[in-house]
Structures are given as structure tokens and as C-alpha cells.
Amino acid sequence: MLHGSEKKVCVLGLALILMLGTVMGWSGSAEAKRTFAKQGCIDCHKDFEKEYLDKKNVHPVVKELKCEECHLPHGIVPKLLMKESGSKLCFTCHDREKMGMKEKVVHGALRSGECSSCHDPHASDHGALLKAQGKEVCFSCHDRTPYERRNVHAVIEETGCNACHKPHAASQPDLLTMEAVELCLSCHDKGASSFKDRHGGYPVDQRSCTVCHDPHSSEQGVLLKSSIHSPTAEAMCDACHNPPSSAEPFGVTQSGEGLCMGCHDAEEVEGTDAVKHAPFEGGECLSCHDPHVSDHPTLLAATGNDLCFGCHDDKSGTRRYPHAPVQSERGCLSCHGAHSAEKPGLVDKSDGDLCYECHSGVKDDLAKLNQTHAPVDDDMCVTCHNPHGSSANGMLDGRADLICYQCHAELESEYVQSVVHQPVRSGSCTICHNGHGGSDRSFLKAQGVELCADCHGSMLETGRDENVHEPFADNDCMTCHDPHASRHQGMLRQEQGALCAGCHFDMEDGFVQARSTHRPAAEGECSKCHNPHKAALETLLRAPGVDLCLGCHTDMKEKFASQRVHSPADRDCLQCHKPHYAAEPSLTNEPLHQLCGQCHEPDSESFSRGHIGIEAADMNCNSCHNPHASKDPNYFKDVMHAPFAAGSCEPCHVVEKQ
């Protein structure tokens, strides 16, 4: 129910609502329906109207302002405003088959659905809504340089690319409008005397014109390729081929190198070097050279390294560490002869002499080394390095360890251990060793701790007040550790206990004579309590006093937290116990009654009365008391015999009085 004040508020609120309804024209019985006046797209997109609607050719749907034929009326991200992506949208109106999508060859832009790379979807001043006029639209993707050399094919200048190529799809390669030779002969009359004279009377219509001519442009006359064999340039085809009237006019008068050596001086081409390039030695000149014309110097069939990689494909490919000469302008010819050379591999010098032509600094550095690696002494650079480039650091011919094991095979099995040094595990021998040589027989890059510091620098730093293990202080890591691999944790040279005993030999004798031993110490797990390198605490302890012991004795830690603690136990374990071994049980420093007697007075009347006159030496304190912690004020054990709990010993014990 509403109280008086609440009723007044409700009445006032209702009156206010009715008054607003009257002002806004609401009827008492029903709300007026909200309506929207629909606007056209260009009512907002004024810039679009200025940019497109005045152009010569406007896309029909744009001219009719039917924007929603292609666009969605709502959206946030512009790309999401299209009804379909790429050419799928165009094919809603334009027939796929008419566009040529079923032809053998489809223009890349059309195949990838990028119609708008050539056409403007809204309007253009050029035909077919092209973004540019004629060949300029092609040059938006294709590099124009090969098409604009000194002599340009006349039809390109007059008609453009469409004279020979279809824009969307074709049944011929390269989108040609018809078969290549047929296309050329549609303009060039093979029966004309000028045509016959220029081709020496040979029936060239039976061969591809592009063998000799560039169909687009050239620096040479009559569109010949840049490098021309002199008989071809002079139309002396019969210098190599059968007469044009013969049954096989394109057959050659001789086979193999005999034909070439008819003009080329054999000694000049071959040279006097003993090692011949295999194709050259086999008379296969056409493996590398084109006999008529070429776009490459000296009639080569391909440019630079691409020619070599045609046969030596194992030397191609991207390398993380490429050899600079391979990538230079001369490429393979920086080191290798084209036809012949003095030494195997088609090189004119031995490994070392050839390499030192560029790497003279390496040779100077080698002269400063006390000892050098045997392959270096013998100039066998390619034993370890790949002269063409490598994906391994230092252009090594593979992982460093696999190269090293080729000579040091015995080490491969030796390093198969449970604990392996990270550089050895990753095959990175050169992190520690210099492959060329060094100041010692191991070719180490640095000596002692300086070498370790490259990776373990932060661990080797010591504070001003830290206690340091003697071998660590002497920077002698190898006293304890094996640098390659080990069967022991921490890459120790021996099992930990034996290793420590090598210096702390008194410990070994003590364990033999001891009545009780600390398990970690007896089992050689010294590093459970001691840091083998450095520590802020004396004797290199990992933690102070009681905290160190409670790290293993977790049950004791729980008792300390919930029970009454015997005061020596929470202050210093070593007040009662020895850390390694003892002549008494439970690692106690001395016999139990003497140990307890240091604090408790066994000769006092109160002690005698509490223990019914039994001598302390005749008792085992731990039989009744918990020496570390207890719920009882007198540190009695948690479970007690009923008479004992009642303080009555006589029912069981008889004490003889003397």
C-alpha cells in the first residue's frame, strides 16, 4: 500500500506524463506511428556525385542510382557493405562463361577475382570502364621496361596490347588471340620477297618467331634479341643449316661441337686447362648457348647463375648466409671457369689460395694463432665451409657438430650422456671452440672462466660479503664440471659425493666410523644443503639454521607451527645435532643424558623427584619426551600410558633405595 506522501508523488508524475503527451500530439487511445523519410545515397555522398556521375562512361546501375544492386544499405566496416566479395559480385550480372572463365588460360586478375584492378566499378572516361587508356592499364601491373626499348613493335604503338592479347581469357598461352606463328603471319606476309630475303629463304613459318625476335620491343633492329649470332644477323642460315630447299632445311650440317668449331677457334675456346666443364667436354654447346639469338650476353640461354642452376639446382635456393661472390654480378664465374679450369670444381687455384683472394684478413688472423686446425694447415676450406652459401652460421656446410664428427668420430658416442651441455646438445661447437685454431690444442675462444662467462656471466658475479667455494674463487670450473657431457646432474665430472670427497677427504673417514649419518650427506647429495659456488652464509649453506633443516623435515615444520616448541629446536638445530655424521644415534652431539643435562640439572632435587630418583644416565629422555615440539607443557609425547599420564610410576616401576 502507498502512504500519503507516495500517493502525491505518483499523482504528480502521472499529470506530468499526460501534459507531455498533449504537447507532443499523443492521442488518448493510441500512440502515433514513427516513420522515416527515405533519402538517396548521393544525398549524403555528394563527393561521389562530383567524382563519377559526370564521366563519359558510367556503370548502368550507378547511372540509375541503384546502389543497392551492389551495396548493402547498412554496415560499419566499408568492405562489409558489399553484397559479395571480388568477382562474385560482378558475376551476378556478367556471365562467367562469356568472361572466359572456362578457357584454358585466364588473366590472373580475373582468376583471383580482382576485376577492379583494371576496371572502375562506378565510372570512367575510358571504354569498358577501364581505369586507364590502352596499354597504360596493363602497365599498372606489368613492368613497362621490356615494352619500351629503342625499337617498339609497331602494332603496340598503333593498337596496344589488345592487338595480340585478349584481356580476360584465351585458349592460347599468354592470352594470345590465336596461335603464335599464325598471329605473326596475320600481319607479316611470308610470301613477300623481303620476308624471304631476311630469312635466307628458309621456311621460318614452320618455327616460332620468338626464337629470334622479341614480340614487344628490342634494342636491336627488326626486334631481334640483344645478343645475336653473327650468321643469324647476316641471314647466313646455311652456314649451319641444310639448304632451304632440302627436305630438312633446319637440319644442321654437322652435329655437336664440330659445327661450332667450324668458326670458333678450339684452342681459344677450350684453353689449356686440364679440367673441362662436362657439357663443354661432351660437345654440348647448346646446353649453355642459344645458336641464334638471346636476351643474354654471349648468346647464353639464361642470365648468370640461373644458367648454372639449370643443372646444378642443389646450389640454388635461398641461404641464410649467402656467399657474396655467388650474389655478385659475375655470380658463379667469380670462382669457376665457364669452359675449363686448372683444378677440379672448375677453379684455377687451391681452396686456400682462392678463398684468401677475398678473405685476406682471415689469413692474417691465422698467422697470429699458436696452433691451427689441420684442415686450415692444408688449405681445405671446403672441408668445413660451403662455398656457395649455407643456412648454418659461418657458412658451415651443415651443423657444426656433424662436421666435427667427420674427423672426431669417437666423440659422438662419448657425448651421448644423460646430461649434455647446451652448446653440445644444439651442435654448436663453435660457441666455445674456434674452428680455425687457437692458443691451445682445444682451440678454445677464451681460457677458464672467461669462456664460461659468455653464457654464465650473471652466475659468476659475486657480492662483496659472499662466501665463495675455493674452486669457484679460483675460476676453475673444470675442477668440478665436464664441459661437454656427463652422467651426473650439473654436468659434474663424478658422482657428487665422490667429487666433494676429493677435497673434503676427512668427511669420508668420518662416515666410516660414524654411528649415525645425515642421509643427504651419506648419499652424496651435498648440494641439498650447500651451494657449490657461492653463498651469503658461512660454509656455503643455502639457508640459515633451522630454515635449512625444515626444508626437508616438513613434518617438523608443521609441528612447530601448531605445537609448543622446545626452545633449542627453533633456534639452532646444531646445538643438539651434527650436520653430517655423529658417534651417537640421531646425529646428536654427545650422549643424550649429557646433551639434555646442559640445560636440565639432573642432580637437582626437583629432577630427582620428577623422575622417581632414577639416575639420568640410566634413562633415555626421548622415551617419554619429544625433544622438538609437543602439545604438553613438559614436552611429553602425544600418546601416554594411563598411569604415566596420571603421574604414577609405582604401579609399574620399583625403585630400589640405596
Summary of the structure (lengths in Angstrom):
residues: 658
radius of gyration: 48.6
end to end distance: 97.5
largest distance: 154.1
contacts: 1610
relative contact order: 0.03
helix: 42%
strand: 11%
